[in-house]
Structures are given as structure tokens and as C-alpha cells.
Amino acid sequence: MSFFAKTKTYLGLYYPFILFASLGFFGYLMPSVDWFRATPGDLADGRFNTVILEHLFGWVSGRSDNLWNPGFFYPNQGVLAFSDNHFGSALPYLLLRWLDFSREAAFSGWYVFGCSLNFIASYIVLRKLHFSIFAASAGAFVFSFSLPVLAQSGHAQLTYRFAIPLAFYELWNFIYKRKINALGLLAFWVCVQFYCSIYLGFFLLFLFLASFIASLPLLKNNFFSALVHSWLNLKKISQISLVSLIIVSISGLFLLLQKYHQVASIYGFKGSAWEVRQMLPRLESYLVADHSLLSSFIGSWFTEIPYRSEHQMFFGIGVSALFIFGCLAPWFNYFSRNRPYAQSQNAVAKVAIFSFLILFLLTLKFGVGGGRLASAYEYLFAIPGVLSIRAVTRMVIVLGLPVAIVVALGCDSLLNRIQQTSYLKKLFIGIFIATLLSLELIFFINYRTPYEAWVKRKSNLVALLPPTIPPNSILFINHHGSSPWYLTEVDAMVIAQDLGIPTINGYSGKFPPGHDHQSPNSCIPYMHRLKAYGKVHSLSDEQINGYVKNIIEIMPSCFKNYKISDFSLGTSIYNAATPDCKQALFHGKPIRGVFLKKIKQTDGTFLEGIACHDALILVSPETGL
């Protein structure tokens, strides 16, 4: 067979994979990064994730010597354990940075690679579960690009979930095929998912528990004897490899969670039951998709949902229709005809259906608009660590796998009812399903941030730094109030990281004492943060001042008490050319574009030196402003 003939054959066979992969890549991924001119999400979580990834790049490159101290929230230690660490997902970013891609471009490439990996892994698993190429491609598309997944694009730490379908497949091999060696890879993929995202690793355990319960009817009397027989059939080297892989995986998972537990104990982190309750799914949560131009009208009927951005759980009209059909298909022999693997497909689909139902009921908080009836999930609050997982609504990302399996079954049930010779009918049904599944993606509103916004925000602040940065310097940027406090905190994290110095500023999933921001305009001076650190660690004022003397502070503090000694004649303390409020000294000269706020001292004299903008003022030594 010639090359062109082989190519034509493969294209004819794998066109569904190419179709759905292209829909995901060109319909969502490229618009989400604006063809590598932007990053997904906003200036907060996106840049925060790059700080973590860049820290790992610096650690691997030898520029950073402490893995668990990325340099923010300084002088607090172990702050990498305040949020996801990206240990399991950093490799693509590291490779792109080694290839000299910029921070922003490497992050976009990392995101695109992760989403693509999710699609490929889920496709492979669905094919191994005996679904057709078309059904596996459609199911992989649902797992990788359904509305709940796209709604979390701003939380890039949830991107890498390729280990979820791989782990589920090994669980299925253990339960359905009674393969004892599947336990090794099962433990491995669970460990990998925890290293990619602790949130998703935690929810994956719930999926396993639900799947095991749903699989109980499949556990016949000879289940355990079959496992023993499977073990005895393994060669000695395979038995040793299996046990070793389980031990290594469990040990790796234990070491990771032990570190997080240690850090939580040091800082006294305790989850808020009230906050978790606000992010338990309601019935109406499964109808909310505010970023979809096609189906957002459904969720608009429900207005009393707290933390609404976390309740974007509607899978879309097309996915929901195929999911409902797929839930019906395994119970009717009519839809099993012409399906050579109908028995195994129906079995895994039934497990997926009941797994979804179990987790749906477990996490559901009853009552429209956050009613007072309890959720079964609340009974788990007493288990250590459960309250640390605040956004239970993110369980929907893991639920995407059982939904994908049921959708794949629905696709095969539809297509296999058509006679093999009816190519046009199959083509029409295939195009109809692809359109049904992809419409939501096409009409999804992408939120992205241009690279220029990253660069501009950084350059505006770097211009305020002194020409020379001493090696022991500590950066602190005050919040000036023109944007939410967390953007200023991340500004400092990025700039300090690029300078190779620590910063007192910080932003993460948890916050150490002294960093308790109460409002979007929160402004916490560095002394408040250092004193809180000193109180926890029993430091003297002299020890605290040891940090203070090395601080490079830019932007005026909204809490600072100015004194005459803060100013020296003729010295510009801050660059007043930038439109944000800057501190400067102007004495006896007209300043264009700068408005100096008057401060009256207790002795009746005036103190000048707070620079704002949009006025022409003459400063008089006698009368002040």
C-alpha cells in the first residue's frame, strides 16, 4: 500500500479524533491564549502560578536553594505549601524556559500542553474501555473542554488532570478484570495527580470510593480468589516491581501530605466550615454557566448563589442531552445491538452513572439559594484536612470523567443503531453530535490577559526602584488603592523573583499571620506584617529591625505617619511622573501634573510631600499648599 493510500486510510479511520482535537485546539485553546499573545485568566492567579513554576525552574537551575521557600511572605518559611506546588506538572514549563521562552509565553505553552495532554490521556483510556474512535474522541472532548472545565481556566493549577482517567482505568482493571498488577499503576497515578493538584487528587479519592461502591454488584464470589490467582501468575520480578511501585507511590504521597500538614500545624491553619458550606454545590449550581453565550440564560434565573464564580457547574445543553441519553442506553437491549463490546461498555457506564449519582448526592447542599438543610458532606468535616479543601464545587472537574464515559456510550449507542452501509446517515449523526458538543465551546467567553499587561504593570513599578539593589534587600510594595490588593501583592512577588530577592508581600491559598486582608482596598504596612511574624516566633524589636533596615519600599503607605525627617530638601523620593499616587518632595516650585495633599501638623505648621495627580499647585514654604 502506497504512502498516500495509507494516509487516506488513517484519515478515514481517525477523522473523529482529528475533528474533536481540532475543535478543542482551535476552538478554545488558541483563543484562550490569543494565539500565544495572552495568558488565560486574570492578572492574579495566572501570575501567581507563574511565580510557583518559575520558582521550580530557579530551583532546578540552581538559582534557588530552598524548594519550599519561593521568597514571598518573607520571612515566613515553607510558604510553597500554602497552595498547589506544581511538582507533577512543571516539566513542560521548565522545558520552555530552558528554550528561552519568556515567563508569559512559557506559561501559555504550559497551559496548552496540559489541556492537550488531558485530551490524549482520556482518549486512550476510553479506547481501552472498548469505545469506538468517534465515541472515545467525543468523550475525551467532554472531559477536556466541557463548560465546568473552561470556567476554571483562571485557576490554572487545576489544568493538569491527565492522571484521573489513567488512574480510573487501573481501578477498572482491578475490579472488572481482576488484575492484581493494576494496583501498582493505580497507586502511581493517584500519587501523580496529587503532585499535579492536591485539590484534584483529593476529589479523585472520592471518585474511587464512589466507583468502588458502584462496582459492588460486579464483585462476584470468586473476586478475591481471582486476585490471588492473578498474583500467583505474576513472575517474581513482576511481583517485586508491583510491591515496589506501591510502596514508592504511597511513600511519595505521604511525604507530600506530611509536609503540608507540618506547615499547617506551624501556622495554625484551620479550614472554615462556613466557607466550605458556601461552596457546596446546590441543585441550581448544575445549571449555572455564566460564561456561555448559549446557555447562560438558564443560570441567570438563580441569583442567590454565594461565591457564584465557583458554582459554574452546568455541562452544557449538548453534553447534558447526550449524558441523559447515555444514562438510559445501558438498560435497554435495543441500544446494545450491533455493539461488539456492549457488555463491558454497559458495565463501565453503569459504574460511571452511579459514581456520579453518589458524589452528586454526597456533596449536594439542599435548598434553593443556599437553604439551611444540611449536606451529607458536612458529616465529613470532622476528618482532618477535609476543611482545607474549600471549593467542593470543583469536584465537578473530576465528575467530568464519568460524564465523558456516559457520553461516549451515548455516541456508540446512537451510531451503532445505523446500518454499517449507511455511511451518509452515520456521517450526519457524527456531524450532529460534534456540533451539539462543540457549540458551547464556540460560544464560551474567554477571559485572558495580554502579555503587554504583564509587562506594563511590572515596568511601571520597576521604574520606581533605586538604580542599585543591595544583595540583602527585601522588597515591599504598598497597595495604592487603584486596583484590588492582591494585584499589588503579586506585582511584588513577580518583581522580587526577577530581582532574586525576597518580598514581604504575598498571595496564595493560605495567608500567614499579619496578612489578613479584609477588603479589596486592604492596605497592610510591612511593620504590621513583620510584627505579626515576630510575635509568632518570639522575636525582639531589635531582631525585627534587622529586617526593616533592608527593606526597599515603593509606593506610599496609606498608614504611614509622615514626619519632617522623612524628607530632605531637593530630593525626589519617588518618581512623580507616573500617574499613580507617589511620594515626593517639592518645595517652592510649581509641579505640573502633580497634586500635593496638605498635611497639617500638631504645631500648626504644614508638611508637604504626598504626591497625587491632575492639578497645578504652587507650594509655599510659609503657607504650605
N, C-alpha and C positions, 0 to 999 in steps of 0.2 A: 504494500500500500504506500502510495506516494505521501510526501510531507503534507501537501495541500489536502489530500483525501483524509489523512489522519486529523489535520486541523479542523476540517469540516465536521468530522465525526465527533470530535471532542466538543466543539462548539454546540453541536446539536444536542449533545448529552448534558453538557454543563451550562447551558444558557441560563437556567434559573439561578444558579449560583452567581454568574456574571451579572445578571439582571438585578438581583437584590443587593449584591455587593456594590454595584454602581449607584443604586438608589441611595444606599446609606452613605457612600463616599461623596458623591457629587450633590446629593440632595440635602445632606446635613453636615457632614464633616468639613467639607471645603467652605461652605457658607459660615460655619461656626468659627472658623479661623480666618475668614475673609481671604482665602487663598494665600495663607501664611503672611497676612499683613496685620493680623489681630490675634488676640488670645480669647478663649471662651470665658464668659463670666465678667465680673466687675474688677475694680482695682484692689479689692480687699482680699478675698480668698484666693484669687488667681496668683497674685504676687506672693501671698503667704506660702502657697505651695511651692513656688519657685525658690523661696528662701530655704525651705527644707531640702528640696532637691539640690540646690546649689551648695548647701552645707555638706551634703553627702558627696558631691563632686569635689569639694575642697578637701574633705577628709580622705577620700581615695587618692587624691592628687598630692596629699601631704601638706596642704596649706593649713589644714585644721587638725589639731592634735587630740581633740576630745569629741568623741562621737555624740555624746548625749548633751553637749553644751553648744548649741548653734550660735550663741553670742547675744541673743536678745533676752529681755527680762534680767539683764545683768544687775547685780552679781549673783542672782539665783542660779542654782545648779540643776542639771537634769531636766531642763525645760523641753527637750525634744519629746519627752514622754507626756507632754501636756496635750498632745494631739496625735494624729496618724504620723508615722515615721517614714513611709515610702521605701522601706528596706526591700520589699519584694517587687517594687515597680520602677526603681530608679535607673535600671540599666539602660533603657533607650535614651533617657535624658543624658546620662553620662557619656554615651557614645556620641551623641550630637554635640555636646560641649567639647569633647576631645577633637571633633571635626571642626572646631572653631565656630560653631553656630552661636549666635547671641543668646543671652538668657531667655529673651522673649521667643525667639524662633525655636529654640530647643524645647521650650515648654509646649508650644503649639504642636511640634512634631511628636513630642511625648504623648500628648493627648490623642492625636490622630492615630498613632500606633496602638495605644491602649484600646481604643474603640474598635479598631480593625482586628486586634487580637481576640477581643470578646466575640466578634462575629465568626471568626475562623474556628475558635475552640468550640463554640456552641454548635456550629455546623457539623464539625467532626463527630461530636457526641450524638447529635440527632441522627446522623447517618449510621453510627454504630448501634443505635437503637432501632435500626431497620426502617427508618422513614425514607421515602424517595428523595431524590435530589431536589425536586421542587419543594416538597414539604419541609425538608431539613433547612433549605435556604430561607423559606418563609419564616420558620420558627426561629432561626438564628437572627433574622432581621428584627423580629419582635423582641427577642432577648436583648439585642444590642441597641435598638433605636426606637423603642416604644416611648410614648409620651412621659411616663414617670421617670424614665432614664434621662431623657432630654431636659426635663425640668430640673435635674440635679447637676446640670453641666457647670454651674457656678461652683459646685463643690467637687473640684477636680480630684480630690483624694478618694472619691468613690468610683473613679473611672476604671481601674483595673480589677475586673471581676471574672476573668477568664477561668480561674480555678474553680468557680462554682459549678459549671456544668461538668468539668472533668472530675471533680470530687463526687458529684451525684452519680455519674456513670460508674465509678468504682463501687459506690454503695449499692447500685443496682446489680452489678456483677456479684457482689457478696450475697445479696438477698435472693435474687431471682435465679442466678446461675450457680450459686453456692460455691463460688471460688474463694478459697481462703486467702490466696495471694493478693486479692483485691484490697485487703485491709492495709497493706503497706502503702500502696499508692493513695488510698483514701486518706490515711493519716498525713501523707506528704502534701496532698493538695489542700487539705484543711489548714495545715501549717502555712503553706504559701499564701493562702487567702488572708490569713491573719496578718502576715507580714506585708501584704498589699494594703489592707484596710482592716483595722480591728473591728470597726462597725460591721462590715460585711461578713467578716469571719464569725462574729458573734451571731448574726442572723442566720448564717449558714448552718450553725449547730441546731438552731430551731427548725430549719428545713429538714435536717437529717432526722430529728426526733419525730417530726410530723410524718415524714416519709416512712419511717420505721413502723409507726403506729398504723399508717395506711396500708403497709405491706403485710401486716399480721395474717390476713387470710391466705397469703401466699406461702407462709411458713408451715409446710406440711409436717407430718410426724417424722419424716426422715431428714429434716433440715440439718440437725446437728450431726447426725451420722454422715451426711453428705459432706459437711465441712471437715470432719475428721478424715474421711476418705480423700478429700482434696489435699489435705495436709500431708498425708502419707504418700500421696502420689508425687509430691514435690521432691526434687533432688536435694541432697544435703546442702549444696551451695545455695540453692533457691530458698531453702528454709532459713539459712543463716542470713541471707540477704533480706528476706522478709522481716525477720525479727529486728535486724539492724536498722532497717528503714523506719520501722515503727518507733524504735527507741530514739533514733536521731530526731524524727519529726516531733515526737512528744516532748523531748528534751528542749528542742528549739522553741517550741510553743511555750513551754513552762518558763524558760529563761526570759522570753519576751514579756509575758504577762507578769512575771515576778518583778521585773524592772518597773513596770507601770504601777504595780501595787506598792512597791517601795517608795516611789515618788509621790504617789497619792497619800501615803501614810505620813511622809515628811511634811507635806504642805497641808495636810488635813482636808483633802478634797472629799467632799461628800455630795452625792447627787441630790437633786431636789425632786421629791415626789410630785410636788405641784407642777413643776416644769415638765416632767415626763408625762403627766396626765394631759397636759395641754397638747402634747404631740402624739397622743394615742389616736389611731385612725377612727373617725366617725363614719357612719354609713355614707354621709354626703361627701366624705373625703374621696371616695372612689368615683365621684362624678365631677371632680374639680380638675380642670386643665386650663388655667388662665392664659397660658402662652400659646394656645392653639386658636387660630382664627376660625377654624372649622367647628370646634366643639366647646369653646369657652362659654357659650351662652348657657350650657347646661349647668355648669358650676356657678354661674352668676346668680342663680336663684337662691344660693346659700351664702349668706353674708355674715353669719355669726361664728366663723371658724377662727379660733386663735392660732397664731403662728401660721397663717394661711399659706405662706410660701413653702412650708414643709408638708402641706396636705395636698399636693398636686399628684393625685394617685389614679386619675382616670386613664385607662389604657388606650382610649380612642374608640370611635364608633366602629371602624372596621375590625380592629382586634377583638373588641367585645363581641361583635356578631359571630366571628369565627370561633371564639372561645366558647360561646354558648352552644353553637352547633357541635363543636368538638366534645363538649360535656355530654351530649346526647348520643353521639355516634357509637361509643363502645358498648352501649346497652342494647343495640338493635342489630340483629344478624344481617339485616338488609344492607347496612353500610360496611359489613365485613367481607362481602363478596368481592372477588377479583383482587383482594389484598393478600399476597402470599405470606406476609408476616402479621396477619391480623391479630393472632393470639398474643404475641409479645407486644405489639403496638397497643392493643387494648389494655393489657396488663399495666404497662408503664403509664398510660394515660389515666387509668383509674387511680393509680397511686398519686399521680400529679393532681388530679381533681380533689381527692380527699386531703392531700397535703395542703393545698391552697385553702380548702374549707376549714381545716383545723387551725391554721395560722390566722385566717380571717377572723374566726370566732375568738381565738385566744387574745388577739390584740385589739379587738373592736371595743370602742367606748360607746355605750348606747346613749341615745338621746340626741335629737337634732340640735345643732348649735352648742354642743358641749353640755349635755344634760348631766344630772347628778348621779345617775345609775353607775355602779362600779363596772370596771372591765376585769375579765378574768386575769389579765396580765398584771393587774395590781397585786395579786397574791404572790407574784414573783419578786416584789420589791425587797423582801427580806433576804434574798440571796445576794451575797457580796458581789459587787461590781455591776449588778443589773441597773441600778440608778445612774451609773456613769454613762450608759447608752441612752441619751436623752431623746433623740429624734426617732422614735419607734416607727414613725411613718416611713422611714427609709427601708423598712422591711420589704416594701413593695419592689425594690430593686432585685432582691432575692426571689420574691414571688414571680418575677418575670420569667424564671426558668420553668416552673410548672405551667404557666400560661403559654409559653412557647411550645411546650410538648403537646398541650391540648390543641393549640392552633395547628401544629404540624399534623396531628391526627385528623383534624377537620379538613385540611387540604387534601390529604390522601383519600379520605372517605368520599370527598366530592369528585376528585379526579378519577378514581378507580371505578366509579359507577358508570363512567362513559366507556363505550366500547373502544378497544385498542385501535381500531381502524378509523375512529372518528377524530382525526388529527385537528380539524378545524374547531370542533367543539372543545377539545382539550386546550387548544391554544386560546380560545375565547375565555374559558373558565380561568386559565392561568393568568391572562392579562387582567381579568376582572378582579381576581384575588390580589394580584400585585398592586393594582390601583387602589383597592379597598384598604390595604395595609399601609400604603405609602402616602395617601392623601394628607394624613395628619402631620407627617414629617414635612411635607412640602409647605403646609400652611402653618408650620411652627415658627414662632417669633424668636429668632436667635439674639441672645444678648452677648455682645463681645466688646472687647476694648482694644482699640488700635495700638500698635506698638508705639506710635508717636505720643500717646497719652502717658505711657510708662516713662518714656524718655524725658518728656517735657516736665512732668512732675518731679522727676529726680534732678534734672539740670537746674530747675529753679531754686532748689534747696542747696545743691552743691555749690552754687554761686555765692552762698552766704557763709561758706566755710572759710576759715583762715587759710592763707597760702600754704602753710606748713602744718602738718598734723603730727604732733609728738607721738612716739611709739606707744606710750601708756595711756593714750587718750580714751575717753569714754564719751560716746555721742548721746546727746539728748535733744530732741526736737519738741518744743512746746506746741500744743494744739492751739491754733489761732481762731477756730470757730467758723471758718468759711465752708467747712465740709465735716462729715462725721469724724469723731475722734479716731476711729480705727484706721482711717486712711493715713493720718499723720503717724500713727504707730508703725504701720507697715512701711511708710516712707523711710523712717529711721532704720528699720530692720534691713531694708534693701541697701541704703547708702552705707550703713556701718559694715555690712557684709562685703561690699565692694571695696571699702577702705581697709578691711582687715582688722577692724577694731570692734569692741563690744558696744552695745547700746542699752540704756536703761529702759527704753521703750520696748513694747512687746505686744503681740497679738497671737492668740491661739485658742484652742478649745477650752482650756483652763487658764486661770489667772492667779498668780501668787498674791500674798497679802500686799496691800498698798496700791494695787492696780484695779480696784473695784470701780469701774466706770458705771455711772448711774444714768446717764442720758447721752444722746447723740452729740451734744456740745460739751461733754465732760472734759475738764482740763485738770489734770493731776500733776503738780510740780514734782521735780525729781527728788526734792528733800522729803516730801511725803512718802515717796516710794522707798527711798533709802532708809528712812526712819522705821518704816514697817519691816523692812528686811533686818535692820539692826535689832529690832525688838524680838523678832523670831529667833535670831541667832545670838542674842545677848551681847551685842556689840556696844562699845563705849562711843561717846561723841567723837573722840579722837580717831577711832577706827573708821567711823562714818565719814569724817572729814578727809580721811585718806582717799576715799573715792571721790569726794566733792572736788578736790583740787585738780583732778584730772579730767573733769567734765568739760566738754565743748558744747555749749548751749546755743542753739539758734532758734529764732522766733521769740518774742517777748512772752513771759509767763503771765497768764491772767491773774495769778495770785501773788506776783512779786511786789514787795514793798520797796519802792524806789527811794533812794537817798542821794544826796548831793555827791557822795563819794562814788556812786555808780558811774559818774560821768567825768570825763576830762575834756577841757576846752579844746575845740578844734578836732576832736577825734570822732570819726563815724563808727559807731559800734556795730550797726547793721546797715546793709545796703538799702536805702530808701527808694531806689529806682523801681523795685518790684512792687506791684500793686497791693500785695497783702500788707497787713499791719507789720511794721518793722520798728525796732527801737533805734533811735539815732539822736545825736546831739546837734542842734542848730541854734546858734546864739547870735542874735543881732543881724541876721541875714534873711532875705525873702527866699522861701523854698517853693519852687513850682511843683505842683502835683503832689504836695505833701501837706497833710493837716496835722498840726501838733496839738494833742489834747492837753488842756491845762490841769495841773495838779497843785492844789493849794496846801502848803504845809501848815503845821500847827502854830508856827510863829508868825503866820500871816504872809510869808514870802511865797513866791511861786517857783515850782520846779518844772522845768521843761525837758522833754525827752521821749515822749511816746509818739511815734510817727504813724499816721494813717494816710489817707489819700483824698484827692479830689477837692483841693482848695488852695488858695494862695494866701499865706499868712506871714506877717512880719513879727518876728519875735523880738520883744523889747526886754533888755536886762532889768528895767525899772518896774514895768507893769506885768511882765510875764507874757501871756498870749492875748 
